[in-house]
Amino acid sequence: MNRRLFTLLTVALLMLAVSSPPLARAQSVNQQLAAGSVLETIKKRGAIKVGMSTFIPWAMRDKSGALVGYEIDVAKRLAEDLGVKAEFAPTAWDGIIPALLAGKFDLIIGGLSITPERNLTVNFTLPYAHSGTHLVANRKLADDFKSLDDFNQPAVTLAVRRGATPATVAKRLMPKAILRQFDEDALALQEVLNGKAHAFVTSAPTPVFEALKHPETLFLPIPEPFMQGMEGFALRKGDPDALNFFNNWILLRQQDGWLQERHDYWFKTRDWASQVVE
């Protein structure tokens, strides 16, 4: 063996010796991350636990008490594709992120809008839905209102759901108005129906549905949503495998049209209305 060849072999062996431990360590770290992913917990349990809250038409109770709605369809299809069952954990909206962080469920599928503030606490997937903030108003109290400026007055009272994105939007766009917050959409809506608040600020398409349901009392002073939103699954930080899986699942279900078909059914029709208690 000549000297030059010997030197080259020696250098190659030294490089292999130096590089192998980091590669081995990297593989070990990857294996540990995969083992610690919520995906492994879901597979071992045989069920995915989904945190959600009731919003029309995202998630509702039908006449038998079972959960139905867009989010319910999404969670059930996700569970089916994972080969597990879907278990739902109805949770008060203002406590849903703390409950996720406490490990009470695996992820949130509940019409949760992606915001920078929330993203500091949880990881969001790609958007799987696009909604918007809208309002429905009391005819007697707001009959001549036609713009957000009309509602942005000290004498105006707005009903919102506590902790929800529309509440933040209402406070930002109509800071002069009185903001009355409730734990449930139904309570906020009832405040407007009773003439104790000028308008209910919430996610589309609820204002349209409620105006159609109560035409003698409610109307849409602003025809279209005035703020667009994006909703994503929320999961605990530090789980790249789960985030990768859920992102790819959303992309695939967008590509094959399934998410759009389900969204159109729940948001653009009232074919489901006979299932739920009006």
Contacts in CASP RR format, 6 or more apart in sequence:
PFRMAT RR
TARGET T0000
AUTHOR 0000-0000-0000
METHOD contacts of the structure
MODEL  1
MNRRLFTLLTVALLMLAVSSPPLARAQSVNQQLAAGSVLETIKKRGAIKV
GMSTFIPWAMRDKSGALVGYEIDVAKRLAEDLGVKAEFAPTAWDGIIPAL
LAGKFDLIIGGLSITPERNLTVNFTLPYAHSGTHLVANRKLADDFKSLDD
FNQPAVTLAVRRGATPATVAKRLMPKAILRQFDEDALALQEVLNGKAHAF
VTSAPTPVFEALKHPETLFLPIPEPFMQGMEGFALRKGDPDALNFFNNWI
LLRQQDGWLQERHDYWFKTRDWASQVVE
33 240 0 8 1.000
33 241 0 8 1.000
34 40 0 8 1.000
34 241 0 8 1.000
36 239 0 8 1.000
37 239 0 8 1.000
37 241 0 8 1.000
37 242 0 8 1.000
38 106 0 8 1.000
38 107 0 8 1.000
38 235 0 8 1.000
38 236 0 8 1.000
38 239 0 8 1.000
38 242 0 8 1.000
39 241 0 8 1.000
39 242 0 8 1.000
39 245 0 8 1.000
41 106 0 8 1.000
42 48 0 8 1.000
42 82 0 8 1.000
42 84 0 8 1.000
42 106 0 8 1.000
43 82 0 8 1.000
43 84 0 8 1.000
45 84 0 8 1.000
46 83 0 8 1.000
46 84 0 8 1.000
46 85 0 8 1.000
47 79 0 8 1.000
47 84 0 8 1.000
47 85 0 8 1.000
47 86 0 8 1.000
47 87 0 8 1.000
48 75 0 8 1.000
48 78 0 8 1.000
48 79 0 8 1.000
48 82 0 8 1.000
48 84 0 8 1.000
48 85 0 8 1.000
48 86 0 8 1.000
48 87 0 8 1.000
48 106 0 8 1.000
48 107 0 8 1.000
49 87 0 8 1.000
49 88 0 8 1.000
49 89 0 8 1.000
49 104 0 8 1.000
49 105 0 8 1.000
49 106 0 8 1.000
50 75 0 8 1.000
50 86 0 8 1.000
50 87 0 8 1.000
50 88 0 8 1.000
50 89 0 8 1.000
50 105 0 8 1.000
50 106 0 8 1.000
50 107 0 8 1.000
50 108 0 8 1.000
50 109 0 8 1.000
51 88 0 8 1.000
51 89 0 8 1.000
51 90 0 8 1.000
51 91 0 8 1.000
51 96 0 8 1.000
51 99 0 8 1.000
51 100 0 8 1.000
51 104 0 8 1.000
51 105 0 8 1.000
51 107 0 8 1.000
51 108 0 8 1.000
51 109 0 8 1.000
51 110 0 8 1.000
52 58 0 8 1.000
52 59 0 8 1.000
52 67 0 8 1.000
52 71 0 8 1.000
52 72 0 8 1.000
52 75 0 8 1.000
52 88 0 8 1.000
52 89 0 8 1.000
52 90 0 8 1.000
52 91 0 8 1.000
52 96 0 8 1.000
52 108 0 8 1.000
52 109 0 8 1.000
52 110 0 8 1.000
53 59 0 8 1.000
53 90 0 8 1.000
53 91 0 8 1.000
53 92 0 8 1.000
53 93 0 8 1.000
53 96 0 8 1.000
53 110 0 8 1.000
54 60 0 8 1.000
54 61 0 8 1.000
54 90 0 8 1.000
54 184 0 8 1.000
54 185 0 8 1.000
55 110 0 8 1.000
55 111 0 8 1.000
55 185 0 8 1.000
55 203 0 8 1.000
55 206 0 8 1.000
56 185 0 8 1.000
56 206 0 8 1.000
56 209 0 8 1.000
57 69 0 8 1.000
57 70 0 8 1.000
57 205 0 8 1.000
57 206 0 8 1.000
57 209 0 8 1.000
57 266 0 8 1.000
57 267 0 8 1.000
57 272 0 8 1.000
58 69 0 8 1.000
58 70 0 8 1.000
58 71 0 8 1.000
58 110 0 8 1.000
58 111 0 8 1.000
58 203 0 8 1.000
58 266 0 8 1.000
59 67 0 8 1.000
59 68 0 8 1.000
59 69 0 8 1.000
59 70 0 8 1.000
59 71 0 8 1.000
59 72 0 8 1.000
59 110 0 8 1.000
60 67 0 8 1.000
60 68 0 8 1.000
60 69 0 8 1.000
60 276 0 8 1.000
61 67 0 8 1.000
61 68 0 8 1.000
61 276 0 8 1.000
61 277 0 8 1.000
62 68 0 8 1.000
62 275 0 8 1.000
62 276 0 8 1.000
62 277 0 8 1.000
63 275 0 8 1.000
63 276 0 8 1.000
63 277 0 8 1.000
67 88 0 8 1.000
67 90 0 8 1.000
68 272 0 8 1.000
68 275 0 8 1.000
68 276 0 8 1.000
69 266 0 8 1.000
69 272 0 8 1.000
70 129 0 8 1.000
70 262 0 8 1.000
70 263 0 8 1.000
70 265 0 8 1.000
70 266 0 8 1.000
70 267 0 8 1.000
71 109 0 8 1.000
71 110 0 8 1.000
71 111 0 8 1.000
72 88 0 8 1.000
73 262 0 8 1.000
73 266 0 8 1.000
74 109 0 8 1.000
74 128 0 8 1.000
74 259 0 8 1.000
74 262 0 8 1.000
75 86 0 8 1.000
75 88 0 8 1.000
75 109 0 8 1.000
76 86 0 8 1.000
77 253 0 8 1.000
77 258 0 8 1.000
77 262 0 8 1.000
78 86 0 8 1.000
78 109 0 8 1.000
78 246 0 8 1.000
78 249 0 8 1.000
79 85 0 8 1.000
79 86 0 8 1.000
81 249 0 8 1.000
89 99 0 8 1.000
89 104 0 8 1.000
89 105 0 8 1.000
91 99 0 8 1.000
91 104 0 8 1.000
91 105 0 8 1.000
92 183 0 8 1.000
93 161 0 8 1.000
93 162 0 8 1.000
93 163 0 8 1.000
93 164 0 8 1.000
93 183 0 8 1.000
94 162 0 8 1.000
94 163 0 8 1.000
94 183 0 8 1.000
96 108 0 8 1.000
96 110 0 8 1.000
96 112 0 8 1.000
97 108 0 8 1.000
97 118 0 8 1.000
97 121 0 8 1.000
97 122 0 8 1.000
97 234 0 8 1.000
99 105 0 8 1.000
100 107 0 8 1.000
100 108 0 8 1.000
100 122 0 8 1.000
100 234 0 8 1.000
100 235 0 8 1.000
100 236 0 8 1.000
101 121 0 8 1.000
101 122 0 8 1.000
101 236 0 8 1.000
103 236 0 8 1.000
106 235 0 8 1.000
107 233 0 8 1.000
107 234 0 8 1.000
107 235 0 8 1.000
107 242 0 8 1.000
107 246 0 8 1.000
108 122 0 8 1.000
108 233 0 8 1.000
108 234 0 8 1.000
108 235 0 8 1.000
109 233 0 8 1.000
110 231 0 8 1.000
111 129 0 8 1.000
111 131 0 8 1.000
111 203 0 8 1.000
111 231 0 8 1.000
111 232 0 8 1.000
112 118 0 8 1.000
112 124 0 8 1.000
112 231 0 8 1.000
112 232 0 8 1.000
112 233 0 8 1.000
112 234 0 8 1.000
113 131 0 8 1.000
113 165 0 8 1.000
113 229 0 8 1.000
113 230 0 8 1.000
113 231 0 8 1.000
113 232 0 8 1.000
114 124 0 8 1.000
114 127 0 8 1.000
114 229 0 8 1.000
114 230 0 8 1.000
114 231 0 8 1.000
114 232 0 8 1.000
115 165 0 8 1.000
115 168 0 8 1.000
118 124 0 8 1.000
118 234 0 8 1.000
121 237 0 8 1.000
122 234 0 8 1.000
122 235 0 8 1.000
122 236 0 8 1.000
122 237 0 8 1.000
123 234 0 8 1.000
123 235 0 8 1.000
123 236 0 8 1.000
123 237 0 8 1.000
123 238 0 8 1.000
123 239 0 8 1.000
123 243 0 8 1.000
124 232 0 8 1.000
124 233 0 8 1.000
124 234 0 8 1.000
125 232 0 8 1.000
125 233 0 8 1.000
125 234 0 8 1.000
125 235 0 8 1.000
125 243 0 8 1.000
125 246 0 8 1.000
125 247 0 8 1.000
125 250 0 8 1.000
126 232 0 8 1.000
126 247 0 8 1.000
126 250 0 8 1.000
126 251 0 8 1.000
127 230 0 8 1.000
127 231 0 8 1.000
127 232 0 8 1.000
127 250 0 8 1.000
128 231 0 8 1.000
128 232 0 8 1.000
128 233 0 8 1.000
128 250 0 8 1.000
128 253 0 8 1.000
128 254 0 8 1.000
128 259 0 8 1.000
129 230 0 8 1.000
129 231 0 8 1.000
129 232 0 8 1.000
129 259 0 8 1.000
129 263 0 8 1.000
130 228 0 8 1.000
130 229 0 8 1.000
130 230 0 8 1.000
130 231 0 8 1.000
131 203 0 8 1.000
131 204 0 8 1.000
131 225 0 8 1.000
131 228 0 8 1.000
131 229 0 8 1.000
131 231 0 8 1.000
132 203 0 8 1.000
132 204 0 8 1.000
132 225 0 8 1.000
132 227 0 8 1.000
132 228 0 8 1.000
132 229 0 8 1.000
133 165 0 8 1.000
133 166 0 8 1.000
133 169 0 8 1.000
133 170 0 8 1.000
133 201 0 8 1.000
133 202 0 8 1.000
133 203 0 8 1.000
133 204 0 8 1.000
133 225 0 8 1.000
133 226 0 8 1.000
133 227 0 8 1.000
133 229 0 8 1.000
134 201 0 8 1.000
134 202 0 8 1.000
134 203 0 8 1.000
134 204 0 8 1.000
134 205 0 8 1.000
134 206 0 8 1.000
134 207 0 8 1.000
134 208 0 8 1.000
134 220 0 8 1.000
134 222 0 8 1.000
134 224 0 8 1.000
134 225 0 8 1.000
134 226 0 8 1.000
135 151 0 8 1.000
135 158 0 8 1.000
135 170 0 8 1.000
135 199 0 8 1.000
135 200 0 8 1.000
135 201 0 8 1.000
135 202 0 8 1.000
135 207 0 8 1.000
135 220 0 8 1.000
135 221 0 8 1.000
135 222 0 8 1.000
135 226 0 8 1.000
136 189 0 8 1.000
136 192 0 8 1.000
136 199 0 8 1.000
136 200 0 8 1.000
136 202 0 8 1.000
136 206 0 8 1.000
136 207 0 8 1.000
136 208 0 8 1.000
136 210 0 8 1.000
136 211 0 8 1.000
136 218 0 8 1.000
136 219 0 8 1.000
136 220 0 8 1.000
137 145 0 8 1.000
137 151 0 8 1.000
137 192 0 8 1.000
137 198 0 8 1.000
137 199 0 8 1.000
137 200 0 8 1.000
137 218 0 8 1.000
137 219 0 8 1.000
137 220 0 8 1.000
137 221 0 8 1.000
138 192 0 8 1.000
138 193 0 8 1.000
138 195 0 8 1.000
138 197 0 8 1.000
138 198 0 8 1.000
138 199 0 8 1.000
138 217 0 8 1.000
138 218 0 8 1.000
139 216 0 8 1.000
139 217 0 8 1.000
139 218 0 8 1.000
139 219 0 8 1.000
140 195 0 8 1.000
141 195 0 8 1.000
141 197 0 8 1.000
141 198 0 8 1.000
142 150 0 8 1.000
142 151 0 8 1.000
142 156 0 8 1.000
142 198 0 8 1.000
142 199 0 8 1.000
142 221 0 8 1.000
143 219 0 8 1.000
144 150 0 8 1.000
145 151 0 8 1.000
145 198 0 8 1.000
145 199 0 8 1.000
145 221 0 8 1.000
146 221 0 8 1.000
146 222 0 8 1.000
147 221 0 8 1.000
147 222 0 8 1.000
148 173 0 8 1.000
148 174 0 8 1.000
148 222 0 8 1.000
148 226 0 8 1.000
150 156 0 8 1.000
150 221 0 8 1.000
151 158 0 8 1.000
151 174 0 8 1.000
151 177 0 8 1.000
151 198 0 8 1.000
151 199 0 8 1.000
152 173 0 8 1.000
152 174 0 8 1.000
152 175 0 8 1.000
152 176 0 8 1.000
152 177 0 8 1.000
153 176 0 8 1.000
153 177 0 8 1.000
154 176 0 8 1.000
154 177 0 8 1.000
154 178 0 8 1.000
156 174 0 8 1.000
156 176 0 8 1.000
156 177 0 8 1.000
156 178 0 8 1.000
156 198 0 8 1.000
156 199 0 8 1.000
157 177 0 8 1.000
157 178 0 8 1.000
157 180 0 8 1.000
157 196 0 8 1.000
157 197 0 8 1.000
157 198 0 8 1.000
158 170 0 8 1.000
158 174 0 8 1.000
158 177 0 8 1.000
158 178 0 8 1.000
158 179 0 8 1.000
158 180 0 8 1.000
158 197 0 8 1.000
158 198 0 8 1.000
158 199 0 8 1.000
158 200 0 8 1.000
158 201 0 8 1.000
159 180 0 8 1.000
159 181 0 8 1.000
159 182 0 8 1.000
159 188 0 8 1.000
159 189 0 8 1.000
159 191 0 8 1.000
159 192 0 8 1.000
159 197 0 8 1.000
159 199 0 8 1.000
159 200 0 8 1.000
159 201 0 8 1.000
160 166 0 8 1.000
160 167 0 8 1.000
160 170 0 8 1.000
160 179 0 8 1.000
160 180 0 8 1.000
160 181 0 8 1.000
160 182 0 8 1.000
160 188 0 8 1.000
160 200 0 8 1.000
160 201 0 8 1.000
160 202 0 8 1.000
161 167 0 8 1.000
161 181 0 8 1.000
161 182 0 8 1.000
161 183 0 8 1.000
161 184 0 8 1.000
161 185 0 8 1.000
161 188 0 8 1.000
161 202 0 8 1.000
162 181 0 8 1.000
162 182 0 8 1.000
162 183 0 8 1.000
163 181 0 8 1.000
164 202 0 8 1.000
164 203 0 8 1.000
165 203 0 8 1.000
165 229 0 8 1.000
166 201 0 8 1.000
166 202 0 8 1.000
166 203 0 8 1.000
167 179 0 8 1.000
167 181 0 8 1.000
167 201 0 8 1.000
169 201 0 8 1.000
169 227 0 8 1.000
170 177 0 8 1.000
170 179 0 8 1.000
170 201 0 8 1.000
171 179 0 8 1.000
173 226 0 8 1.000
173 227 0 8 1.000
177 198 0 8 1.000
180 188 0 8 1.000
180 191 0 8 1.000
180 197 0 8 1.000
181 188 0 8 1.000
182 188 0 8 1.000
182 191 0 8 1.000
185 202 0 8 1.000
185 206 0 8 1.000
188 197 0 8 1.000
188 200 0 8 1.000
188 202 0 8 1.000
189 200 0 8 1.000
189 202 0 8 1.000
189 210 0 8 1.000
191 197 0 8 1.000
191 200 0 8 1.000
192 198 0 8 1.000
192 199 0 8 1.000
192 200 0 8 1.000
192 218 0 8 1.000
193 214 0 8 1.000
193 217 0 8 1.000
193 218 0 8 1.000
199 221 0 8 1.000
200 207 0 8 1.000
200 210 0 8 1.000
204 225 0 8 1.000
204 267 0 8 1.000
205 267 0 8 1.000
205 268 0 8 1.000
207 220 0 8 1.000
208 220 0 8 1.000
209 270 0 8 1.000
210 218 0 8 1.000
211 218 0 8 1.000
211 219 0 8 1.000
211 220 0 8 1.000
212 270 0 8 1.000
213 278 0 8 1.000
233 246 0 8 1.000
233 250 0 8 1.000
235 242 0 8 1.000
235 243 0 8 1.000
235 246 0 8 1.000
250 259 0 8 1.000
253 259 0 8 1.000
254 260 0 8 1.000
265 271 0 8 1.000
265 272 0 8 1.000
266 272 0 8 1.000
END
